[in-house]
Amino acid sequence: MLGYDDKRNFFRMMINSACELVVKDDESTRTLQAVCKDISATGMSFELEENSMEMGTLVNVHIASTSSQIPSLSASAKVVRCEAIGDNSCLIGVEIIEMK
């Protein structure tokens, strides 16, 4: 595609939408509020107020729809990237395992 520099197989759609992450790790199950920055056919990225998140951590993602014609999104995903973006924030990338 002309002018397309991203080396990904699928386009990313920027959404900047509030969402809920249910983190399932060794310590416990906890719910975090985050902002979904973008989504593609195979993954998503989120900004959240956490110092970091371990690679391989499993999360359930829920993004509520603001339209009666568009269903809410629910998915299971695995953390594949974590980048600190401040003292108490990070940007995580997840691979979608299953859409629910």
C-alpha positions as a printed NumPy array, in Angstrom:
array([[  0.   ,   0.   ,   0.   ],
       [  1.438,   3.365,  -0.978],
       [  2.724,   5.432,   1.952],
       [  2.034,   2.707,   4.514],
       [  5.169,   2.338,   6.684],
       [  3.793,   0.093,   9.426],
       [  5.043,  -3.478,   8.963],
       [  1.974,  -5.099,  10.528],
       [ -0.322,  -7.524,   8.731],
       [ -3.473,  -5.648,   9.783],
       [ -4.336,  -1.968,  10.007],
       [ -4.702,  -0.438,  13.459],
       [ -7.773,   1.643,  14.184],
       [ -7.274,   4.447,  16.729],
       [-10.176,   4.527,  19.17 ],
       [ -9.059,   6.163,  22.482],
       [-11.95 ,   4.598,  24.376],
       [-12.36 ,   3.893,  28.092],
       [-12.305,   0.188,  28.898],
       [-12.043,  -2.307,  31.71 ],
       [ -9.249,  -4.883,  32.047],
       [ -9.641,  -7.872,  34.324],
       [ -6.095,  -9.039,  35.069],
       [ -5.63 , -12.719,  35.885],
       [ -2.149, -13.19 ,  37.352],
       [ -0.533, -15.39 ,  40.003],
       [ -1.308, -12.95 ,  42.813],
       [ -5.029, -12.404,  42.251],
       [ -7.723, -11.271,  39.873],
       [ -8.099,  -7.499,  39.756],
       [-10.004,  -4.998,  37.65 ],
       [ -8.31 ,  -1.939,  36.151],
       [ -9.661,   1.03 ,  34.243],
       [ -7.691,   1.823,  31.097],
       [ -7.869,   3.652,  27.785],
       [ -7.785,   1.507,  24.669],
       [ -5.576,   3.475,  22.295],
       [ -5.936,   1.297,  19.2  ],
       [ -7.191,  -2.05 ,  17.963],
       [ -6.442,  -4.327,  15.024],
       [ -7.626,  -7.768,  13.94 ],
       [ -5.086,  -9.475,  16.227],
       [ -4.277,  -7.053,  19.045],
       [ -4.873,  -3.874,  21.036],
       [ -2.906,  -1.336,  23.049],
       [ -3.919,   0.252,  26.34 ],
       [ -2.706,   3.076,  28.524],
       [ -3.137,   2.415,  32.22 ],
       [ -2.044,   3.776,  35.554],
       [  0.324,   0.962,  36.524],
       [  4.11 ,   0.927,  36.692],
       [  4.337,  -2.192,  34.546],
       [  2.685,  -5.467,  33.655],
       [  4.444,  -8.8  ,  33.145],
       [  4.699, -10.265,  29.661],
       [  2.375, -13.227,  29.258],
       [ -0.183, -11.91 ,  31.771],
       [ -3.714, -12.884,  30.74 ],
       [ -6.408, -10.194,  30.678],
       [-10.084,  -9.989,  29.826],
       [-10.957,  -6.787,  27.984],
       [-14.37 ,  -5.12 ,  27.927],
       [-15.118,  -2.007,  25.89 ],
       [-18.696,  -0.809,  26.305],
       [-20.447,   0.431,  23.194],
       [-21.967,   3.901,  23.123],
       [-24.295,   2.931,  20.276],
       [-27.239,   0.556,  20.305],
       [-26.262,  -0.523,  16.774],
       [-22.683,  -1.528,  17.667],
       [-22.166,  -4.358,  20.18 ],
       [-19.769,  -4.047,  23.109],
       [-16.395,  -5.737,  22.698],
       [-15.218,  -8.501,  25.018],
       [-12.02 , -10.451,  24.471],
       [ -9.387, -12.576,  26.18 ],
       [ -5.837, -11.405,  25.503],
       [ -2.189, -11.884,  26.482],
       [  0.266,  -9.064,  27.265],
       [  3.076,  -9.039,  24.684],
       [  4.558,  -5.566,  25.261],
       [  4.839,  -3.088,  28.143],
       [  6.41 ,   0.367,  27.896],
       [  6.631,   2.901,  30.737],
       [  5.262,   6.312,  29.699],
       [  5.593,   8.106,  33.025],
       [  6.167,   7.487,  36.713],
       [  2.84 ,   5.688,  37.2  ],
       [  1.653,   4.878,  33.675],
       [  2.446,   2.345,  31.015],
       [  1.374,   1.428,  27.523],
       [  0.702,  -2.273,  27.082],
       [  0.188,  -4.214,  23.896],
       [ -1.894,  -7.376,  23.911],
       [ -2.47 , -10.209,  21.483],
       [ -6.14 , -11.189,  21.172],
       [ -6.626, -14.842,  22.041],
       [-10.416, -15.045,  21.744],
       [-13.299, -12.695,  21.027],
       [-16.279, -13.365,  23.288]])
